[in-house]
Amino acid sequence: MTLFETYVAPKTAQLIWQKQGPVCSLDAIPSQQTTATILFMDIRGFTTISERMTPAEVYSWLNPYLETMTNCIMDHDGIVDKYIGDAIMAVFGVSNEGLTSETIRDGALNAIAACLEMNHCLALLNQRFQQEGKPLIEVGIGVHTGLVMAGSLGSKRRLNYSVVGDTVNVASRLQSLNKKVTNNNPHHILITSSTYDYVRDRYQAMPIQSLKLRGREQKTLIYSVLGQKPQTQPQPGFYTQSADVLSSLQIFL
């Protein structure tokens, strides 16, 4: 089971284990329509960089990156759906315990938290790459929240538990859009208004533009994530300390 969880997302592995039967079939895990947050990311200029390296060099350069990004995703309850070369597709908020507004919001919040942590960890990883004389990595990230269909895709001989739907396509388009949106996009994270509606109380974002993404009829309002909002609540113990100071002043007076 431990080995299985390294090849399949742990949550998916547990679900398969719970639903196991004498015969594995396409409907062994019931499909479900749900609302989730999808994250796409890839390395900017990967093709140009990799063509100057041997396959072995690409392998030793890419694996530490994928491991670092994967840890950030999984540490925030995300599921790595698949690796596509240098690209990563992750899903947040898919729950087998029932869909609620809270699980949707938590999925969106976890996705943005993972994005910002990936930026921080990538900066540290690039320091290591610089010391080793390896190419530095820049990424583009796209995040969108919406309806998806989650279930087993493929054939009886080869299955993949994944999500499909227009939500996935939008997240992928946003990731690519980072190549053009460079101003006011410090973390290279683009999200839609549907995601921002769930995280606006905790994260700062700047509206970029409302545009038609390639292959879509409806316009999509896009934001760039600027970071976490400053803490406006007093730190723990603030009132107690203030009361102590005030009491001391009263005694002194």
Secondary structure, 3 states (H helix, E strand, C coil): CHHHHHHCCHHHHHHHHHCCCCCCCCCCCCCEEEEEEEEEEEECCHHHHHCCCCHHHHHHHHHHHHHHHHHHHHHCCEEEEEEECCEEEEEECCCCCCCCHHHHHHHHHHHHHHHHHHHHHHHHHHHHHHHHCCCCCCEEEEEEEEEEEEEEEECCCCEEEEEECHHHHHHHHHHHHCCCCCCCCCCCEEEEHHHHHHHCCCEEEEEEEEEECCCCCCEEEEEEEEEECCCCCCCCCHHHHHHHHHHHHHHHC
